[in-house]
Amino acid sequence: MVEKDLVYRGKSKDVFRIPDGPHKGKYRFVFTDRATGYMEGRRPVFDPGYDIVVGKIPGKGAIACRFAAHFFRLMKDNSVPTHYIDTIGENEMIIEPAVPLGMEVKSPEFPGSAPLTNLEFTWRNNATGSFWRRYPFVTPCKNVHRVVEAWTKGDSDILITMEALEETGALTKSEIEQSVKLVKEIAEIVSGEFASRGLHVIDGKFELGRLRDGDGKIVLIDEISPDVLRVCRGFEPDRDGNCTHFKECAVTHYSDGKRTIKNKNQVSAADFIDIFL
């Protein structure tokens, strides 16, 4: 790998173009130890629900890669289309180049105009993280029935409604329906895999796109890793699917107009090695 082949440097991984060899023209994912979260004073708190890199967790890249490979193979077993090809190292995998869902800027001559470079889709089993911060009138950890949201992906993620995606021309109504259906299908598989190990997925986020050399079909791209999931222990739902331990588990705070919420039973990314690997 050389810097000239770098295609993209993200919060948790780097993407390189493969210039030669049997995988010429494909891309190489390199999972790093970089981790997102927030700061409490001078101490970093690692949380995949946040978008700012606050430090490194030694060995995290290898864990994320092995974890992602496990779920990509699980998707294949369930006939879910992805861009995954193979894993070639403890923190590296080969993937098909893909074009994320997005939209070109229509009037670049106007200052401030910018393209929609790609979208992320979040899905929520329970109300926590940014969902609760945006809707604080909801009881923490309420069952929200795997609600799907679309976000612009960047230094600061911005919520965009499905209706706006259609009206702006970013996606057609049919493409939106396909995307939501695919996200829920993947979420169901991921949630079930964790449930089989006595764990509960709170929420997650996926990126969708089209294979560069494909037929235009929307597929899962990017990754499924500890960086894109929040998982907890001790989940016990009532008959409506709301967690009965939210009073002991959820910790909220409000100061200077800002809300925070943490979950005491959330599994750290580093602990995933003991779950699937």
N, C-alpha and C positions, 0 to 999 in steps of 0.2 A: 504494500500500500504506500502510495506517495501522495503528498498534499495536492498535486495537480489533478489527481483523480477524485478529489473530494467533491461530492455533489451537494451535500447538505450536512450541516452540523446542528443537531437538535439538542433538546434539554438532556436527553438520556442516552443518545446514540449518534454515531456518525455514519454517513452513507457514502460509499465509494463506487465509482464506475470501474468495471473490470475490463481492462484494455486488451487482454489477450488470453490464450489458454482455452480450455474446454468450456468455460463459462463467459467467453468474450461477449460483451454487450449486455450482460446481466449486471446486477448491483450486489454489493457486499454490505451487509449490515454489521457494524461493530458496536456492540453494546458496551457502554462505559460505566464507570462507578459513580458518575454524577447523579445526584438525587435532588428532587424538588421538595419544597416545604415552605416553612415560614420561620421567622426568628422570634424567640422569646428572650428579649434582652440581647445578649450576645450568644445565646445558645440556639443552634439550629434544631428545629423540630421537623423531622422528615414526614411528609404526607403527600401521596401521589395525587391528591385532589387539588394541589396548588401548582402554579405554573412557573415559579421562580426557583432556580438552582441555588441551594443554600449550602452545599457541601458534597462530600463523597462518602460512600459506604464501601469499604474494601470488599472486593469479591462480588459486589452487586451486579456487575455487568455479566459475569458468568452465570449467575443465578437467573437473571432476566432472560438470557439467551436460551438456556435449557428449558426454562419455563415456557417461553414463547414457542419453542420447537414442539414441546409436548402438546400445546393447544392447537398449533397449526396442523399437526398430525391428527388430532382429534377432530378438527374441522373436516379434514379430508375423509375421515372415516364416516362422517355424517353428511357427505356430499355438499359441504359448504365451500363455494369457490373462494380461493385466496391467491396471493402472489408468491407464496412460499415454494422454494425448490428443495433446499437441503441445508443441513447444518455442517460446517466444516471446521469448527474449532470451539473452544470452550466459551467464547464470547462472539462468534462470528457465524453468520448464515448467508446463504445466497438466495436472492429473490428476483422475480421478474420485474423489470421496470414497469411502473404504472403511473398513470396520470390521476392525481387526486381530484375529487369533485370540486369544481370551482367555476370561475367565470372571469373573462377578460374585462378590463375596465372599458366602458363604453365611450367615455368622454375624457381622454387623458389630458386634453388641453386645459382642463379646469384644475387649478391648484388644489391639492389635497385628494384628488381622485386616486384610486388604487384598485388593483384587481382583487378578486376573491381567490386567493391562491389555493386554499383547500379548506375542507370542512371536517370537523370532528362531530361524532354523534355520541352523546352521553345517554345512558339508560340508568334508571333509578329503581331499585327495589324498595328503598326506604328513604325518607326525607332527612338528609344530613348534608354536610359540606356546603357548597355554594347554593344548592337547592334550598336548604333551610335558611341560609342567610338572605336569600331573595324573597322567601316566603315564610317569614318568622311567625306568622299566625298559625302555622301548622305545627302540631306536636312533633318534637324530634323523634325520628325513627318510625314515623307513621308509614304504613304500607302504601306506596303510590303506584303499585301495579305496573312496574317496569316501564314507566313513562319515558319517552324518547325525546331528546332535545338536540338541536343542531347548533354548533358553535363555529365561528371563524377561528382558525388556528394561527397563532402568532405569539409575539412577545406578551400580548395581553389578549386572552380569548374573550370573544364577544358573542353573547347569545343572539341568534337570529331565528325568527319564527318560520315555521314551515310555509305559512301563507306568504311571507315576504320572499322566501326562496322561489316560490312559483311566480309571484307578481314581477319580480326583478328579472326573471328569465334564467336564473342560475340553474334551476332544475324544473323539469316538467312535473305535473301532478302525478303522472305514472312513475317517474323516477323517484319522487319523494315517497310514494307508497312502497316501491321496491326497496328503497333504502331502509325505511322504518321496519318493514317486514324482515329484512335481512338482519338488522341490528337485534331485533327481538329474538330471532332464531338463534343467533350466536349467543346472546345473553342467557337464553334458556339452557343451552348446552354448557356454558361456563358455570352458571349457577348450579346446575345439576352435578357437575363434576366436583365442585367444592362441597355440596351437600353430602355427597357420597363419602366424604372425609370428615363429616361432622362440623363443617364450617359454612358460614353464610356470606354471600356476596352482597354488600350494601349497594354499591353502584360501580360503574365502569364507563370507559369511553373507547370507541373504536373509530378508525378512519377508513373510509371507503373510497374506491376509485375504479378506474378501468385499466386493464393491462394494455401497455403500449402497443403490443402486437396482437391484441385480442380482437373480439368482435363487438366491443362496446359494452359488454355486460358489466354490471356493477359487482365488484368483488370486495372482500376484506383485504385491506392493505395495512402497511405499517406493522403493528405488532399486537400481541396479547401478552402482557407481562405484568409483574407486580407494580410497574409504574402507572398502569392504567386501570387498576382495580383497587377497591377498598373492601376488605374482608374482615369479618369479626368472629369471635368465639362466643359461645353461650347464647346464641339467638334462640329465643323461645316465643313463637308467635301466639297471639290469641286467635279467636275464631275469625277475626277480620284480617289477620296477617300482620298486625302491629306488634312490635317486639314488647314483651312484658317487662323487660329489664331497662327500659329507656331512662327511668329516673335514676338508676344507679350508674348507668353507662355514659349517658350523654352529659357533657359539661359545656355550658354556654357562657359567654361573657359579652358584655356590651359596654363600650367605652369610646368616647370621642366620636360617636356616630358610627362606630364599626362593630360588627357582630362577629364572633368566632364560635365555632362548635367543634368539640373533640369527642372521640369515642374511646372510652377506657379499654374496651375489649377488642379494639382494632388490631389486626395482625400486622406487624412491621414487614417491610419488603424483605429484610434479611431473614426473617423466619420462614419464608416460603420454601427455603431449601429443605426444611424438615417435613414439608407437606407433600410435594410431588417428586422431589429429586432424590 
